[in-house]
Amino acid sequence: MREEMRAVSATGELCPKLADDLLRGADAIAEFVFGSAEHRRKVYYFASGAKTCRLPVFRMGSVLCARKSSLVTWIEQQEARS
């Protein structure tokens, strides 16, 4: 995206691109959180709320998505609970 087309905040700074923060699909989320796409079932398990700590995900149609920033915050909260 060209910089002149990006949104500008009230302070005049360029807003970060959402695409840079977005993970699309359980494979991408598993790669980011667990280091391998082989752990995609864990993503579905934690996203379902089966555990008390629900993974912060949302759906775009049928595709499971998450923000990297939300996942990092969630991980920090899990660390603080321990």
C-alpha positions as CSV (number, residue, x, y, z in Angstrom):
1,M,0.0,0.0,0.0
2,R,1.4,3.4,-0.9
3,E,2.1,5.6,2.1
4,E,0.0,8.5,0.8
5,M,-3.1,6.2,0.8
6,R,-2.6,5.0,4.4
7,A,-4.7,6.4,7.2
8,V,-3.3,9.1,9.4
9,S,-4.0,9.4,13.1
10,A,-5.1,12.5,14.9
11,T,-1.4,13.1,15.8
12,G,-0.5,13.1,12.1
13,E,1.4,9.7,12.3
14,L,0.7,7.0,9.8
15,C,-1.4,4.2,11.2
16,P,0.1,0.7,11.1
17,K,-1.3,-1.6,8.4
18,L,-3.8,-4.1,9.7
19,A,-2.4,-6.7,7.4
20,D,0.9,-6.6,9.3
21,D,-0.9,-7.6,12.5
22,L,-3.4,-10.1,11.1
23,L,-3.0,-13.9,11.0
24,R,-5.4,-15.8,8.8
25,G,-6.0,-19.5,9.4
26,A,-5.2,-21.9,12.2
27,D,-1.9,-22.8,10.5
28,A,-0.7,-19.2,10.6
29,I,-1.8,-18.8,14.2
30,A,-0.2,-22.1,15.3
31,E,3.1,-21.1,13.5
32,F,3.1,-17.8,15.4
33,V,2.1,-19.2,18.9
34,F,3.6,-22.7,18.9
35,G,6.3,-22.4,16.3
36,S,4.8,-25.0,13.9
37,A,1.7,-25.3,11.8
38,E,1.5,-29.0,13.0
39,H,-0.1,-27.6,16.2
40,R,-3.2,-26.3,14.4
41,R,-5.5,-28.6,16.5
42,K,-4.2,-26.8,19.6
43,V,-5.4,-23.5,18.1
44,Y,-8.9,-24.9,17.6
45,Y,-8.9,-26.4,21.1
46,F,-7.9,-23.2,22.9
47,A,-10.2,-21.1,20.6
48,S,-13.2,-23.3,21.5
49,G,-13.0,-22.2,25.1
50,A,-12.5,-25.8,26.3
51,K,-9.9,-24.5,28.7
52,T,-10.4,-21.6,31.1
53,C,-8.0,-19.5,29.0
54,R,-9.7,-18.8,25.6
55,L,-7.4,-17.9,22.7
56,P,-8.4,-14.4,21.4
57,V,-9.5,-15.3,17.9
58,F,-12.3,-14.3,15.6
59,R,-13.8,-15.5,12.3
60,M,-13.8,-13.9,8.9
61,G,-16.4,-16.0,7.3
62,S,-15.2,-19.6,7.9
63,V,-11.6,-18.6,8.4
64,L,-10.2,-18.4,12.0
65,C,-8.2,-15.2,12.4
66,A,-6.2,-13.4,15.2
67,R,-4.2,-10.3,15.7
68,K,-0.5,-10.8,16.6
69,S,-0.8,-8.0,19.1
70,S,-3.8,-9.6,20.8
71,L,-2.0,-13.0,21.0
72,V,1.1,-11.4,22.6
73,T,-1.1,-9.7,25.1
74,W,-2.9,-13.0,25.8
75,I,0.4,-14.8,26.3
76,E,1.6,-12.1,28.7
77,Q,-1.7,-12.5,30.7
78,Q,-1.2,-16.2,30.9
79,E,2.4,-15.7,32.2
80,A,1.1,-13.3,34.9
81,R,-1.4,-15.9,36.1
82,S,1.3,-18.4,36.9
